[in-house]
């Protein structure tokens, strides 16, 4: 691919991926503003986040399959266009119910965008240029990731609806640039879709999320217990059917590899802790400490900056010394960072109370993320490398879903308590101790379950 077209393709994929990331950031920062404007309960605000995460986590593997079969450029374009339409619906939402529906639709189309961006780069560049293109994509997206929380906070400070409107011009630019991108597909892609898995995955996750979200306000009633039963039965049915399906969405034999199973369990705990932090830190700083949305959004920028500069270095280190030691050190640092943040007073100083924990967490995640990804790829046969990465991505999204649904239940935050400085302050501290405990458990699981060795894929 010639250089100008290559630059346009990288810009196309970065803008699309960045749009999806920014939307997730904005949702956390915007919750107090959305709740006040639309008179929402905390359970409804949880669904503003989880409506998006639920459909994205459930369908991200399907999105990758669609691109392989119908063309990655085409499906990526569908995702961008649909995401823009759903963003407009979110911006126009007159009620929180409409906003939740719009966010759920956004997640469906994000599941088409997310796998497609990197797949287009991998298929469009020659081998000699591919790593350089992926490096440019990673670096540019890293800068966007670092700036995203502050930008999201600034937009929310003006009007939370603008934060959704901004997706429309970004999508228009992406679609314009996409016209010059080459099409690619997998000639060996399956001609059938695993419909039972496509139905059972959102049914299981949706039922579980419904129960966890409603439980703090209603307790153990049929409306919360029955969805739990449905979720359990859906998981059992999923496992039984995936074992019998000749071309399953999730090949369960991958989980026979101990490292693959353990790393995905560790991913669940670590990303649940990260999602819990992002939710409760934003609420705490705005509702309890009285910070602006911009200040709350910018508070985590150093975490992204630390990861941007250090993650690749720790990835290179893990290829020499193995994945286990960097992962253990990273988990220990993340747990310490969460503990430092949990000790923040009601009116914290950013430099003294928030920044140290954020930097320590960034250091810990930098140690852990690249080795974790490398270990997942190393644990799967080479022909399943893309699918193994997709499964791990889906697990990380599911972790966020469960954290946003389950942590408020554990700390007793419900109804309109998210408007109370005292209630949010107490919930913030308790939730971060739960998150630290989860990462500590991940440390133990890693120490016992992960086999030592280098992270080179087979």
ROGUMI-481199 format. One record per residue (C-alpha): residue number from 1; residue in one letter; x, y, z. Coordinates in steps of 0.001 Angstrom, whole numbers. Example, Ala and Ser with C-alpha at 12.3 -4.5 7.8 and 13.67 -1.06 7.14 Angstrom:
2
PT seq type      c1      c2      c3
PT   1    A   12300   -4500    7800
PT   2    S   13670   -1060    7140
# end
This chain:
458
PT seq type      c1      c2      c3
PT   1    X       0       0       0
PT   2    X    1363    3446    -933
PT   3    X    2169    5871    1897
PT   4    X    -737    8367    1510
PT   5    X   -3330    5565    1405
PT   6    X   -1631    3897    4347
PT   7    X   -1851    7090    6398
PT   8    X   -5528    7469    5540
PT   9    X   -6239    3893    6581
PT  10    X   -4454    4361    9921
PT  11    X   -6394    7606   10479
PT  12    X   -9639    5800    9652
PT  13    X   -9045    3024   12155
PT  14    X   -7744    5334   14911
PT  15    X  -10707    7720   14620
PT  16    X  -13221    4884   14683
PT  17    X  -11599    3138   17649
PT  18    X  -11120    6446   19456
PT  19    X  -14789    7301   18989
PT  20    X  -15825    4100   20733
PT  21    X  -13362    4655   23568
PT  22    X  -14401    8280   24090
PT  23    X  -18018    7214   24385
PT  24    X  -17186    4839   27227
PT  25    X  -15210    7536   29017
PT  26    X  -17955   10103   28626
PT  27    X  -20593    7810   30107
PT  28    X  -18741    7493   33431
PT  29    X  -18047   11215   33740
PT  30    X  -21551   12209   32615
PT  31    X  -23573   10085   35062
PT  32    X  -24330   12823   37640
PT  33    X  -25347   15232   34864
PT  34    X  -27525   12659   33089
PT  35    X  -29158   11656   36371
PT  36    X  -30003   15254   37232
PT  37    X  -31280   16128   33753
PT  38    X  -33361   12973   33174
PT  39    X  -34364   12368   36830
PT  40    X  -32879    8867   36757
PT  41    X  -32363    6375   39568
PT  42    X  -28922    4882   40085
PT  43    X  -30082    1553   38617
PT  44    X  -31076    3404   35439
PT  45    X  -27683    5124   35339
PT  46    X  -26018    1727   35659
PT  47    X  -27943     658   32557
PT  48    X  -26728    3760   30686
PT  49    X  -23254    2238   30989
PT  50    X  -24186   -1433   30865
PT  51    X  -26608   -1218   27947
PT  52    X  -23579    -374   25818
PT  53    X  -21213   -2836   27474
PT  54    X  -23722   -5705   27390
PT  55    X  -24303   -5646   23641
PT  56    X  -20623   -4989   22907
PT  57    X  -19390   -7852   25107
PT  58    X  -22042  -10238   23762
PT  59    X  -21493   -9517   20078
PT  60    X  -17821   -8599   19676
PT  61    X  -16900  -12106   18459
PT  62    X  -19865  -12021   16082
PT  63    X  -18633   -8684   14724
PT  64    X  -15273  -10210   13884
PT  65    X  -16969  -13132   12119
PT  66    X  -19139  -10764   10080
PT  67    X  -16051   -8904    8885
PT  68    X  -14281  -12121    7903
PT  69    X  -17303  -13261    5904
PT  70    X  -18791  -10108    4334
PT  71    X  -15708   -7898    4167
PT  72    X  -13914   -6045    6944
PT  73    X  -14177   -2640    5297
PT  74    X  -17892   -3085    4665
PT  75    X  -18727   -4255    8199
PT  76    X  -16521   -1557    9732
PT  77    X  -18415    1022    7674
PT  78    X  -21752    -419    8845
PT  79    X  -20509    -135   12408
PT  80    X  -19410    3493   12012
PT  81    X  -22660    4569   10339
PT  82    X  -24872    2739   12832
PT  83    X  -22868    4079   15765
PT  84    X  -23388    7623   14494
PT  85    X  -27157    7160   14166
PT  86    X  -27350    5670   17669
PT  87    X  -25263    8585   18997
PT  88    X  -27766   11048   17543
PT  89    X  -30584    9130   19228
PT  90    X  -28661    9278   22528
PT  91    X  -28147   13027   22183
PT  92    X  -31873   13565   21530
PT  93    X  -33066   11255   24332
PT  94    X  -36040   12787   26195
PT  95    X  -36018   10052   28864
PT  96    X  -33464    7766   30438
PT  97    X  -35217    4753   28866
PT  98    X  -34593    6112   25374
PT  99    X  -30975    6836   26313
PT 100    X  -30476    3253   27539
PT 101    X  -31937    1926   24272
PT 102    X  -29653    4217   22260
PT 103    X  -26614    3110   24241
PT 104    X  -27526    -544   23657
PT 105    X  -27730     115   19910
PT 106    X  -24359    1868   20082
PT 107    X  -22904   -1298   21597
PT 108    X  -24247   -3435   18741
PT 109    X  -22507   -1289   16144
PT 110    X  -19370    -912   18279
PT 111    X  -19113   -4718   18112
PT 112    X  -18773   -4307   14331
PT 113    X  -16187   -1508   14643
PT 114    X  -13897   -2838   17353
PT 115    X  -12602   -6059   15710
PT 116    X  -12536   -4463   12260
PT 117    X  -10048   -1663   12877
PT 118    X   -7015   -3821   13611
PT 119    X   -8107   -6555   11176
PT 120    X   -8082   -4032    8299
PT 121    X   -4527   -2971    9147
PT 122    X   -3335   -6567    9370
PT 123    X   -4831   -7472    5999
PT 124    X   -3990   -4255    4096
PT 125    X    -252   -3865    4745
PT 126    X    2580   -6052    3525
PT 127    X    4470   -7953    6199
PT 128    X    7403   -5497    6204
PT 129    X    5107   -2516    6834
PT 130    X    2490   -4213    9007
PT 131    X    4214   -3842   12377
PT 132    X    5047    -200   11637
PT 133    X    1393     462   10785
PT 134    X     156   -1316   13912
PT 135    X    2734     602   15961
PT 136    X    1479    3906   14533
PT 137    X   -2110    2825   15254
PT 138    X   -1230    1848   18835
PT 139    X     752    5023   19507
PT 140    X   -1829    7403   18083
PT 141    X   -4657    5627   19870
PT 142    X   -2584    5799   23060
PT 143    X   -2445    9583   22785
PT 144    X   -6209    9657   22206
PT 145    X   -6664    7405   25227
PT 146    X   -4621    9758   27402
PT 147    X   -6559   12836   26260
PT 148    X   -9970   11136   26211
PT 149    X  -11010   11523   29868
PT 150    X  -10182   15231   29949
PT 151    X  -11911   15850   26613
PT 152    X  -14937   13896   27791
PT 153    X  -15072   15885   31021
PT 154    X  -14821   19166   29123
PT 155    X  -17670   18213   26788
PT 156    X  -19865   17007   29651
PT 157    X  -19183   20269   31478
PT 158    X  -20749   22129   28551
PT 159    X  -23661   19718   28017
PT 160    X  -23647   15933   28221
PT 161    X  -25629   15765   24963
PT 162    X  -22782   17436   23046
PT 163    X  -20612   14518   24091
PT 164    X  -22817   12295   21884
PT 165    X  -23287   14814   19070
PT 166    X  -19513   14969   18558
PT 167    X  -19578   11415   17208
PT 168    X  -21435   12509   14061
PT 169    X  -18681   14644   12463
PT 170    X  -16067   12071   13517
PT 171    X  -18099    9302   11852
PT 172    X  -18502   11404    8691
PT 173    X  -14720   11864    8446
PT 174    X  -14130    8142    9012
PT 175    X  -16608    7146    6301
PT 176    X  -15028    9617    3881
PT 177    X  -11540    8248    4525
PT 178    X  -12821    4676    4405
PT 179    X  -13761    4979     731
PT 180    X  -10097    4640    -281
PT 181    X   -9419    1636    1959
PT 182    X   -9019   -1791     316
PT 183    X  -11562   -4498    1040
PT 184    X  -10488   -7788    2580
PT 185    X  -12164  -10933    3845
PT 186    X  -11224  -14411    4983
PT 187    X  -11781  -16903    2134
PT 188    X  -11883  -19703    4706
PT 189    X  -14470  -18007    6925
PT 190    X  -17364  -20156    8051
PT 191    X  -20484  -19932    5895
PT 192    X  -22752  -20417    8900
PT 193    X  -23317  -18543   12134
PT 194    X  -23569  -20066   15583
PT 195    X  -27068  -18725   16278
PT 196    X  -27583  -20510   19630
PT 197    X  -24411  -18918   21013
PT 198    X  -25400  -15530   19586
PT 199    X  -28709  -15760   21487
PT 200    X  -27527  -17398   24709
PT 201    X  -24605  -15018   25346
PT 202    X  -26662  -11798   25642
PT 203    X  -29446  -13732   27403
PT 204    X  -27053  -14953   30117
PT 205    X  -25229  -11653   30560
PT 206    X  -28399   -9574   30309
PT 207    X  -30312  -11666   32858
PT 208    X  -27419  -11587   35328
PT 209    X  -26958   -7841   34883
PT 210    X  -30677   -7206   35369
PT 211    X  -30709   -9165   38625
PT 212    X  -27583   -7530   40073
PT 213    X  -28758   -4045   39119
PT 214    X  -32284   -4415   40510
PT 215    X  -31337   -6277   43706
PT 216    X  -30255   -3259   45852
PT 217    X  -33672   -1617   45455
PT 218    X  -35970   -4682   45504
PT 219    X  -34107   -7460   47308
PT 220    X  -34833  -11153   46709
PT 221    X  -38054  -11114   44703
PT 222    X  -39187  -13075   41629
PT 223    X  -38100  -10131   39453
PT 224    X  -34496  -10613   40606
PT 225    X  -34327  -14344   41373
PT 226    X  -35870  -15593   38105
PT 227    X  -33293  -13737   35949
PT 228    X  -30528  -15387   37987
PT 229    X  -31999  -18799   37180
PT 230    X  -32309  -17840   33512
PT 231    X  -28663  -16741   33475
PT 232    X  -27492  -20018   35039
PT 233    X  -29540  -22147   32629
PT 234    X  -28286  -20086   29680
PT 235    X  -24671  -20713   30678
PT 236    X  -25288  -24463   30975
PT 237    X  -27055  -24534   27601
PT 238    X  -24223  -22509   26044
PT 239    X  -21576  -24984   27219
PT 240    X  -23589  -28032   26105
PT 241    X  -24377  -26624   22655
PT 242    X  -20873  -25250   22003
PT 243    X  -19456  -28721   22670
PT 244    X  -21776  -30230   20061
PT 245    X  -21555  -27501   17400
PT 246    X  -19132  -28344   14576
PT 247    X  -18188  -24665   14075
PT 248    X  -18689  -22980   17485
PT 249    X  -18444  -19264   18168
PT 250    X  -16239  -20090   21188
PT 251    X  -14183  -23307   20794
PT 252    X  -14279  -24588   24364
PT 253    X  -11239  -26806   23841
PT 254    X   -9099  -23658   24121
PT 255    X   -9924  -23602   27829
PT 256    X   -8268  -26993   28319
PT 257    X   -4996  -25095   28288
PT 258    X   -4391  -24087   31904
PT 259    X   -2716  -20785   31079
PT 260    X   -5531  -19757   28738
PT 261    X   -8196  -20411   31367
PT 262    X   -6264  -18833   34232
PT 263    X   -5314  -15711   32255
PT 264    X   -8941  -15109   31326
PT 265    X  -10006  -15460   34978
PT 266    X   -7277  -12983   35942
PT 267    X   -8481  -10645   33180
PT 268    X  -11978  -10768   34652
PT 269    X  -10797   -9666   38116
PT 270    X   -8336   -7005   36946
PT 271    X  -10644   -5315   34442
PT 272    X  -13548   -5462   36880
PT 273    X  -11370   -3542   39342
PT 274    X  -10406    -985   36698
PT 275    X  -14036    -481   35654
PT 276    X  -15097    -138   39280
PT 277    X  -12443    2514   39847
PT 278    X  -13463    4549   36791
PT 279    X  -17129    4466   37841
PT 280    X  -16740    5323   41516
PT 281    X  -13795    7734   41256
PT 282    X  -15743    9956   38861
PT 283    X  -18817    9883   41124
PT 284    X  -16740   10554   44251
PT 285    X  -14846   13500   42802
PT 286    X  -17986   15171   41429
PT 287    X  -20632   14368   44052
PT 288    X  -18584   14155   47266
PT 289    X  -15546   16337   46573
PT 290    X  -17451   18839   44415
PT 291    X  -15068   18784   41455
PT 292    X  -16151   19738   37936
PT 293    X  -16665   17106   35243
PT 294    X  -13490   18347   33534
PT 295    X  -11410   17948   36698
PT 296    X  -12893   14510   37412
PT 297    X  -12261   13360   33836
PT 298    X   -8699   14681   33829
PT 299    X   -7863   12970   37129
PT 300    X   -7040    9650   35435
PT 301    X   -5025   11109   32532
PT 302    X   -1675   10277   34239
PT 303    X   -2704    6600   34327
PT 304    X   -3021    6566   30534
PT 305    X     199    8564   30096
PT 306    X    2183    6118   32238
PT 307    X     771    3187   30267
PT 308    X    1532    4907   26952
PT 309    X    5225    5270   27786
PT 310    X    5851    2061   29744
PT 311    X    3522    -708   28487
PT 312    X    5626   -1556   25423
PT 313    X    8810   -1633   27527
PT 314    X    7323   -4123   29969
PT 315    X    6026   -6127   27009
PT 316    X    9585   -6398   25697
PT 317    X   10814   -7353   29169
PT 318    X    8234  -10132   29487
PT 319    X    9446  -11669   26228
PT 320    X   12835  -12120   27911
PT 321    X   11933  -13124   31476
PT 322    X    8466  -14619   30978
PT 323    X    5003  -13303   31746
PT 324    X    4500  -14468   35321
PT 325    X    6798  -12103   37218
PT 326    X    5662   -8903   35441
PT 327    X    2031   -9916   35933
PT 328    X    2529  -10551   39655
PT 329    X    4394   -7272   40123
PT 330    X    1707   -5439   38158
PT 331    X   -1144   -6921   40180
PT 332    X     604   -6010   43432
PT 333    X    1042   -2423   42229
PT 334    X   -2586   -2150   41090
PT 335    X   -3817   -3398   44469
PT 336    X   -1599    -859   46269
PT 337    X   -2831    1925   43978
PT 338    X   -6452    1054   44713
PT 339    X   -5725    1014   48456
PT 340    X   -4102    4460   48250
PT 341    X   -7148    5835   46430
PT 342    X   -9521    4206   48926
PT 343    X   -7830    6205   51703
PT 344    X   -8668    9559   50075
PT 345    X  -10399   12032   52435
PT 346    X  -13767   13599   51633
PT 347    X  -12119   16695   50138
PT 348    X   -8932   15294   48605
PT 349    X   -5911   17123   47298
PT 350    X   -5221   15890   43785
PT 351    X   -1442   15937   44186
PT 352    X   -1363   14369   47653
PT 353    X   -4376   12027   47662
PT 354    X   -5371   11100   44082
PT 355    X   -2257   11353   41910
PT 356    X     -66    8837   43816
PT 357    X   -2677    6079   43561
PT 358    X   -3358    6847   39893
PT 359    X     349    6698   39006
PT 360    X     921    3458   40938
PT 361    X   -2089    1925   39172
PT 362    X    -754    3078   35801
PT 363    X    2597    1492   36603
PT 364    X     908   -1758   37612
PT 365    X   -1262   -1931   34517
PT 366    X    1796   -1166   32349
PT 367    X    3560   -4182   33848
PT 368    X     572   -6436   33342
PT 369    X   -1314   -5667   30126
PT 370    X    1234   -6686   27481
PT 371    X    2313   -9886   29316
PT 372    X   -1337  -10791   29825
PT 373    X   -2055  -10411   26106
PT 374    X    1090  -12309   25207
PT 375    X     182  -15151   27553
PT 376    X   -3289  -15491   26012
PT 377    X   -1827  -15713   22505
PT 378    X     896  -18120   23598
PT 379    X   -1673  -20443   25160
PT 380    X   -3662  -20878   21925
PT 381    X   -2659  -22648   18699
PT 382    X   -1497  -20150   16068
PT 383    X   -4583  -20612   13880
PT 384    X   -6742  -19519   16834
PT 385    X   -4650  -16448   17734
PT 386    X   -7252  -13938   16533
PT 387    X  -10088  -15792   18239
PT 388    X   -8099  -16139   21476
PT 389    X   -7501  -12387   21504
PT 390    X  -11199  -11793   20784
PT 391    X  -12275  -14046   23658
PT 392    X   -9958  -12200   26035
PT 393    X  -11340   -8876   24777
PT 394    X  -14892  -10105   25404
PT 395    X  -13896  -11231   28915
PT 396    X  -12508   -7765   29703
PT 397    X  -15769   -6144   28522
PT 398    X  -17780   -8636   30571
PT 399    X  -15674   -7731   33601
PT 400    X  -16702   -4100   33230
PT 401    X  -20329   -5135   32862
PT 402    X  -20281   -7192   36064
PT 403    X  -18393   -4519   38023
PT 404    X  -20860   -1761   37183
PT 405    X  -23788   -4083   37976
PT 406    X  -22373   -5812   41053
PT 407    X  -20294   -3291   42996
PT 408    X  -23230    -985   43858
PT 409    X  -25003   -4075   45235
PT 410    X  -22001   -4891   47438
PT 411    X  -21727   -1333   48789
PT 412    X  -25468    -647   49045
PT 413    X  -25761    2290   46625
PT 414    X  -29269    2497   45143
PT 415    X  -32120    4817   44210
PT 416    X  -31146    8490   44389
PT 417    X  -28276    7967   46841
PT 418    X  -25814    8833   44061
PT 419    X  -26794   12473   44714
PT 420    X  -25725   12254   48379
PT 421    X  -22141   13282   49106
PT 422    X  -22039   11097   52214
PT 423    X  -23508    7990   50543
PT 424    X  -21223    8268   47507
PT 425    X  -18154    8848   49693
PT 426    X  -18871    5712   51714
PT 427    X  -19656    3657   48589
PT 428    X  -16460    4884   46912
PT 429    X  -14219    3709   49724
PT 430    X  -15958     348   50137
PT 431    X  -15990    -335   46391
PT 432    X  -12273     360   46025
PT 433    X  -11463   -2015   48885
PT 434    X  -13547   -4663   47082
PT 435    X  -11615   -3910   43878
PT 436    X   -8285   -4197   45705
PT 437    X   -9404   -7532   47171
PT 438    X  -10323   -8770   43694
PT 439    X   -6886   -7873   42336
PT 440    X   -5258   -9541   45354
PT 441    X   -7218  -12690   44505
PT 442    X   -6000  -12392   40901
PT 443    X   -2447  -12240   42306
PT 444    X   -2980  -15538   44135
PT 445    X   -4562  -17162   41056
PT 446    X   -1625  -16017   38913
PT 447    X     944  -17238   41429
PT 448    X    -664  -20672   41658
PT 449    X   -2126  -21149   38191
PT 450    X      86  -19501   35556
PT 451    X    2909  -21648   34280
PT 452    X    6261  -19891   33991
PT 453    X    7562  -19277   30513
PT 454    X    7944  -16697   27806
PT 455    X    5076  -15064   25983
PT 456    X    5932  -16001   22417
PT 457    X    2878  -17429   20653
PT 458    X    3210  -20899   19281
# end
